[in-house]
Amino acid sequence: MELKEIMRELDGDDTDYYVNHMHLSAVETKTHQHTKGQLLYAEGGIVHIFVEEKHWYLPARCFMWIPANTQHSILTYSKKVDLFNIYFIKDSNEDSFFANTNIYFANDLLREMILFTAKWFGKITKDKRPKYYFLRALKENLPLIEATRVPIMTQHPFPKDPVLFEIAAFLSNNLETNYTIEEIAEKFGLSTRTLSRKFKESLGMNYVRFLRSIRITKAFQLITEKQHNMYEIALMIGYSSLTAFSNIFQRVSGIRPSDYAKLINRNNSQS
């Protein structure tokens, strides 16, 4: 089924729920919106989601809620991602949970419910009673996940400034080197003062905080891929001390990298 047809069915008045799961090696969608709220859940890899000029990172074992009529786009370069997408009609007097974009840990029950729909596709109408009421129950229980909200800054402004965009790409590919803002400014032909001002005016954060965000995002991806131990990951993203890496990871994300790895391993053992 072509994308236009999917979007037409998805936004149809007779569609309460819609399922469109994807197995991806790489994907990039244009900015779009739909009349349904969207639950995204990723198995494997990191999914980049751009919502309202913010750059969100959806790690494995987490789900994201995007409210209805919210413009967004999706990007991933991970080697393998199973991206589960379930769309829900906006109900009158629904819980305030559904009005806000956010990322949450998926507990074991929710994960199993999402995986149960793996072979479903298309609109789910009331004549498909078991599936229909299963998805209705799934949505009704999402606000209960509030207590397990990911306590991490999983989003930050995405650099639209062409120079900052180039700098972000350069840093992402050279995280093992501890470049100072002075070195980056010189490399890109700017004064340190000018570059510092660009970060504050365009992103609302300083260079150190932006670099830290890129590093921790890369750490999430490397932990998920399970090709390296924690010390190797620390070195790969620019930390010479495992303790420093663990402390900063927890400060930014609210969880120790070793504990996140345990979540990923538990995922795999239950699959």
NORMODA-V309080 format. One record per run of one state. SS is the DSSP state (H for helix, E for strand, L for the rest). FROM is the first residue (numbers start at 1). TO is the last residue. If there is no record, write none. Layout:
((SS FROM TO) (SS FROM TO))
This chain:
((L 1 2) (H 3 10) (L 11 16) (E 17 19) (L 20 21) (E 22 24) (L 25 26) (E 27 28) (L 29 31) (E 32 32) (L 33 36) (E 37 43) (L 44 46) (E 47 51) (L 52 53) (E 54 58) (L 59 61) (E 62 66) (L 67 71) (E 72 76) (L 77 80) (E 81 88) (L 89 95) (H 96 99) (L 100 101) (E 102 105) (L 106 107) (H 108 116) (L 117 121) (E 122 124) (L 125 128) (H 129 148) (E 149 149) (L 150 154) (E 155 157) (L 158 161) (H 162 172) (L 173 180) (H 181 187) (L 188 191) (H 192 203) (L 204 206) (H 207 225) (L 226 229) (H 230 236) (L 237 241) (H 242 253) (L 254 256) (H 257 270) (L 271 271))
